[in-house]
Amino acid sequence: MKLLACIAAAVLIGILAAADPVGAYVAGVSVLAILFRTCLYIRDLHNELVPKRRRETDKVQAAYDRYLQEREQGDQEA
């Protein structure tokens, strides 16, 4: 049923596009909408398939955290 509706819509847009400028406008908007939705679907698919890199703690942050822990231990011992 969806296929029949798509075929009917394509025929209607084709007739309108050949008949007057409004039809060409509708056809252009339809093509742009299809391209936009395709880009959104590709982005969603990319987000599902490609894992996000886990942000590892950089060396500077790790060294700073170690320094704070050692400092706290030194304060407790003194």
C-alpha positions as CSV (number, residue, x, y, z in Angstrom):
1,M,0.0,0.0,0.0
2,K,2.9,2.4,0.8
3,L,4.4,1.6,-2.6
4,L,1.2,2.5,-4.4
5,A,1.0,5.8,-2.4
6,C,4.6,6.6,-3.3
7,I,4.0,5.9,-7.0
8,A,0.8,8.0,-7.0
9,A,2.7,10.9,-5.2
10,A,5.6,10.6,-7.7
11,V,3.1,10.8,-10.7
12,L,1.3,13.7,-9.2
13,I,4.5,15.6,-8.5
14,G,5.7,14.8,-12.0
15,I,2.6,16.1,-13.6
16,L,2.6,19.3,-11.4
17,A,6.3,19.8,-12.2
18,A,5.7,19.7,-15.9
19,A,2.5,21.8,-15.7
20,D,3.5,24.9,-13.8
21,P,6.2,26.5,-11.6
22,V,4.4,25.6,-8.4
23,G,4.8,21.9,-9.3
24,A,8.6,22.5,-9.8
25,Y,8.7,24.1,-6.4
26,V,6.9,21.2,-4.8
27,A,9.3,18.7,-6.6
28,G,12.3,20.7,-5.4
29,V,11.2,20.8,-1.9
30,S,10.4,17.1,-1.9
31,V,13.9,16.3,-3.2
32,L,15.5,18.5,-0.6
33,A,13.4,16.9,2.1
34,I,14.5,13.4,1.0
35,L,18.2,14.4,1.0
36,F,17.8,16.0,4.4
37,R,16.1,12.8,5.9
38,T,18.8,10.7,4.2
39,C,21.5,12.6,5.9
40,L,19.8,12.3,9.3
41,Y,19.4,8.5,8.8
42,I,23.1,8.2,7.8
43,R,24.1,10.1,11.0
44,D,21.9,7.9,13.2
45,L,23.3,4.8,11.6
46,H,26.8,6.1,12.0
47,N,26.2,6.8,15.7
48,E,24.9,3.2,16.2
49,L,27.6,1.4,14.3
50,V,30.7,3.4,15.2
51,P,31.6,3.2,18.9
52,K,32.5,6.4,20.5
53,R,36.0,6.6,21.8
54,R,36.2,6.6,25.5
55,R,38.1,9.6,26.6
56,E,41.0,8.3,28.5
57,T,42.4,10.4,31.3
58,D,45.4,12.3,29.9
59,K,48.8,11.9,31.4
60,V,48.8,15.4,33.0
61,Q,45.4,14.8,34.7
62,A,46.6,11.4,36.0
63,A,49.9,12.9,37.3
64,Y,47.9,15.7,39.0
65,D,45.5,13.3,40.7
66,R,48.4,11.1,41.9
67,Y,50.1,14.3,43.3
68,L,47.0,15.2,45.2
69,Q,46.7,11.7,46.6
70,E,50.3,11.7,47.7
71,R,49.9,15.1,49.2
72,E,46.9,14.0,51.2
73,Q,48.7,10.9,52.5
74,G,51.7,13.1,53.4
75,D,49.5,15.4,55.4
76,Q,47.9,12.5,57.2
77,E,51.2,11.1,58.2
78,A,52.6,14.4,59.5
